[in-house]
Amino acid sequence: MAQELLSREVKVLLRSQDCSERRQTVRICIEQLTASSPVHKKDLIVRMTDDTDPFFLYNLVISEDDFQSLKLQQGLLVDFSAFPQKFIDLVYQCINEEKKEVPRFLLQLSSGAALGSSPAQLDVVETNPFKHLTHLSLRLLPANDMEVKTYLAMCLKCIKEEKVMLHHKLKKTEDDLTRQLICTQQSLSEKTIELENLKSDSSTKITALTSQHTAELTSEKEKAQQANTQLQQQCEQQRKEFESSLQKNTQQMQSRLNELEQSNKDLLERRYKAESTVRELKAKYQSLEEDLQRAEQKVTSLGRENSALDAECHDKEKELNRLQTRLAVFEQELKDKDQLVQRSNEILVATQEQKTVLEANTEKKQVQIGKLEATIKSLSCELLKANDIIKKLQGDLKTLMGKLKLKNAVTVQQEKLIAEKEKLLQEGQIKLHDIQQSLRLKEEEAEKLQEQLQQTNKKLEESKELLKTNENVITWLNKQLNENQSASSNPSSAPFKTVSPNQMLENRMPLLNSRINYPLPSSYSVIPCIAPSASHQPSLDVIRPGPRVRCDCMKCIRPLFMYGRT
């Protein structure tokens, strides 16, 4: 019993004895023949033919014994039962590689002489970058005349069978087609009759509809003409009405336009006048700024003079250390003056409340009057430093009164400069008052600025009143100090000269920048004073190694100096 395993066309590389190569498409058939008599055995038949050349025929019959010798010769690893499938797999790999320019697997057929007269060798070759590997090599024998005749007879038999089958198929298809043709012709004749009937019916309907539509069209045209005439009449009436109303509106708008033009001219004149007044005010404001800059330059020159005086104070530091022992005498006298200091504290509490109100107002208006606040802050900082030095050196005032006579000339000059600054401030106040009166007629922004300037003027007036009251208190305290000093000092010595509060402050300005620490006897203690506001005043009790001095009265005087300068 024969079983066909493979019958496919495949390209093989033909090599002849003269080293010529060419590719040719051949058909490889693999069949497995099983014989049961006299002994059960299997044979593998490999047949190679060419469909274009009927005399191209090579055969190979491999039995189990022949396969064993082939396995030993070529080192195969498969058995005879698995060999056909492996050989078919190799053939399929060659078929898959046919279309590539450099195939990896190919079938190679080589013979010693012309094909068809001598045995041929069929090799399955794998090409790698190093060499050509031959997986399998089969020796095919050319068929003799008897085998060729039997092969051709089998081919002829197969062709005849195919011819008979095709003839039956053709006849069957012809019968089917004739039947279908007859049916289609009958249906076609029926459809043509129906088509003619439909054409006649449609022609009669079309004529009836055309006549009906023409009549309707004429009636609709008449109605449209009538409606068109009515619409034209209505449009004419509406147009006339619109023209009359439009003329009235244009007259009203023209009168309105004339009124607006007149008001626009008035507003432009007012605008030009306002711009001219604003320019004048800007010029005045610039002049005030120049005056303030000059005042600041004078303040800087005074600071330089104070630094020169600081050098002299450094030289006198040794003398001050010697005179510290005399402070014990005045401690008892200062205790008697605590009651007076308490009264002054009550006055300072009221002034401190006014100070908090003024500070709140100044914080709100800080943006608009920033330049003025800068000058005020600089003066207040200088006064704070002066107050700190006064607190440290209140005991030294008694001993240095006689020695400060030489410095009175300098203090007089400084008082003159301060008086000039006050005059400049008064002039600026008068100018600001004039600016406020002129800016009342301007827009809301100018009104806001006027209110701010008025508040600053009020603030300056209040500060001047406070300055006067503070100066009165300071003069009274100065007199008390002078009387105590004259009583405690030598009667034969000349009395101390009374010095004004401004002179006392200016005489101690050199000590402001020096910040000298004076040692005092340890027996002296510091008696604190009730400060007006702890949040706005730093602690003024100086705690140094050595003796201490009570500085209550000058702590209470410090806020008065601040109000006097602001």
RADA-V618259 format. One record per backbone hydrogen bond with DSSP energy under -1.0 kcal/mol. NH is the residue of the N-H (numbers start at 1). CO is the residue of the C=O. Records with the same first field share a line. If there is no record, write none. Layout:
# RADA-V618259
NH->CO, CO
This chain:
# RADA-V618259
3->32
5->30
6->30
8->28
10->26
12->24
13->107
14->22
15->109
16->20
19->16
22->14
24->12
26->10
27->49
28->8
29->47
30->6
31->45
32->3
33->43
34->1
35->41
41->35
43->33
44->62
45->31
46->60
47->29
48->58
49->27
56->53
58->48
59->141
60->46
62->44
67->63
68->64
69->65
70->66
71->67
72->68
73->69
74->70
75->71
76->71
83->79
86->82
87->83
88->84
89->85
90->86
91->87
92->88
93->89
94->90
95->91
96->92
97->93
98->95
106->125
108->123
109->13
110->121
111->15
117->114
120->140
121->110
122->138
123->108
124->136
125->106
126->133
127->104
128->131
133->126
135->124
138->122
140->120
141->59
143->57
148->144
149->145
150->146
151->147
152->148
153->149
154->150
155->151
156->152
157->153
158->154
159->155
160->156
161->157
162->158
163->159
164->160
165->161
166->162
167->163
168->164
169->165
170->166
171->167
172->168
173->169
174->170
175->171
176->172
177->173
178->174
179->175
180->176
181->177
182->178
183->179
184->180
185->181
186->182
187->183
188->184
189->185
190->186
191->187
192->188
193->189
194->190
195->191
196->192
197->193
198->194
199->195
200->196
201->197
202->198
203->199
204->200
205->201
206->202
207->203
208->204
209->205
210->206
211->207
212->208
213->209
214->210
215->211
216->212
217->213
218->214
219->215
220->216
221->217
222->218
223->219
224->220
225->221
226->222
227->223
228->224
229->225
230->226
231->227
232->228
233->229
234->230
235->231
236->232
237->233
238->234
239->235
240->236
241->237
242->238
243->239
244->240
245->241
246->242
247->243
248->244
249->245
250->246
251->247
252->248
253->249
254->250
255->251
256->252
257->253
258->254
259->255
260->256
261->257
262->258
263->259
264->260
265->261
266->262
267->263
268->264
269->265
270->266
271->267
272->268
273->269
274->270
275->271
276->272
277->273
278->274
279->275
280->276
281->277
282->278
283->279
284->280
285->281
286->282
287->283
288->284
289->285
290->286
291->287
292->288
293->289
294->290
295->291
296->292
297->293
298->294
299->295
300->296
301->297
302->298
303->299
304->300
305->301
306->302
307->303
308->304
309->305
310->306
311->307
313->309
314->310
315->311
316->312
317->314
320->316
321->317
322->318
323->319
326->323
327->324
334->330
335->331
336->332
338->335
341->337
342->338
343->339
344->340
345->341
346->342
347->343
348->344
349->345
350->346
351->347
352->348
353->349
354->350
355->351
356->352
357->353
358->354
359->355
360->356
361->357
362->358
363->359
364->360
365->361
369->365
373->369
374->370
375->371
376->372
377->373
378->374
379->375
380->376
381->377
382->378
383->379
384->380
385->381
386->382
387->383
388->384
389->385
390->386
391->387
392->388
393->389
400->396
404->400
408->405
411->407
412->408
413->409
414->410
415->411
416->412
417->413
418->414
419->415
420->416
421->417
422->418
423->419
424->420
425->421
426->422
427->423
428->424
429->425
430->426
431->427
432->428
433->429
434->430
435->431
436->432
437->433
438->434
439->435
442->439
447->443
448->444
449->445
450->446
451->447
452->448
453->449
454->450
455->451
456->452
457->453
458->454
459->455
460->456
461->457
462->458
463->459
464->460
465->461
466->462
467->463
468->464
469->465
470->466
471->467
472->468
473->469
474->470
475->471
476->472
477->473
478->474
479->475
480->476
481->477
482->478
483->479
484->480
485->481
486->482
487->483
488->484
489->485
504->500
505->501
506->502
507->503
508->504
512->509
515->511
524->521
537->533
547->520
548->521
555->551
556->552
557->553
558->554
561->557
562->558
563->559
564->560
565->561
566->562
